[in-house]
Amino acid sequence: MYQEKVRRRPPEALEKLHGPIQGVIEPPLHMAWSGMTSYDMSEPRQRVSLYRTVLHEGLRDDLPRYLNRDLLFHMWPVLHTLVGRTVRSV
């Protein structure tokens, strides 16, 4: 079931990922339901934590809203070790 949820989420193209690169981000409850409820994009660990949360818990419309293509590429060497195999394969 989780695999199907993840497979239906990717945007049509990575260029659609136009999320914020600065500021404090407060994702909705369906993503930030446990732990942190706001993330300071100027703090590298919080930025990685937000991206991990979005990749695991975000819905299809959340990915372009909260992920930025350039930041995702920059953080991928760290992120790919933190996200599950299912997310990585998509």
N, C-alpha and C positions, 0 to 999 in steps of 0.2 A: 504494500500500500504506500509506504514512504517513497519507494522508488518511482512509482507512478506520479506521485505529487511532485517530486523533483524534476522528472522528465518533462512535465507540462509547463514548468516555470520559465525556462530561458527566454530572453527577448529574441526578436527576430535577428538582431545584429548587435554586436558589442558597442557599436556607435550609439545605440539607444541608451546606454548607461550614462546618464548625465547628472548623477547625484552630487551632493555638495562636497566641496573640498575643504571647507573651513566652517567654523562656528560650533555651537553645541547642538547636537542632534538628539531629538527625543522621539524614537520610533514608537509606533502604536503598540497597544497592549498585546496584540496577537503575536508580535515578535519579541518584545521585551517583557515577557510574562514572569521571568524569574531573574533575579539579580539586578544588574544595572538598568536604569530607566533613561539615562542620558549619557551621551558620549561626546567628549571634547575632541574635535578633529585635530587640534594642535598637539594632542598627546598620542604618540605612536601606538602605545599599547591599547588605548581606548579605541583608536581608529581600527586596529586589527580586530579587536573584540566586536565592534559594530559590524564589520564586514562578515565576520564569522557568524554572527547572529542572523544577519540578513540572509546569508547563503543557506543556513539551516532552517530558519523559521519563516522567512519572507514568502509572500505570495507573488504571483506573476507580476502584478503591478508595482510591487515593492522594489523589485530589483532595479529598474531604471530610475526610480525615485531616490533610492538610498545609495546605490553603487555608482561610482565614477570609473569609467573605462581606464583612464590613465592611472588612477590610484590602484585599481584592481591589478593591472599589469605590474605595477611597482611592488605591491605587497604579495603577489602570488607565490614567490619562493617561500614565504613564511606561511601564508594561508593554506597552501595545498597540503601542508603537514597537519593542519588543524581541522580541516573539513574531512568528512568521511569519503570513502571510495565512491559512493553513489553520486555525491555532489561533484567530485572531481571528474567522473566519467562523462557527466553532462557538459 
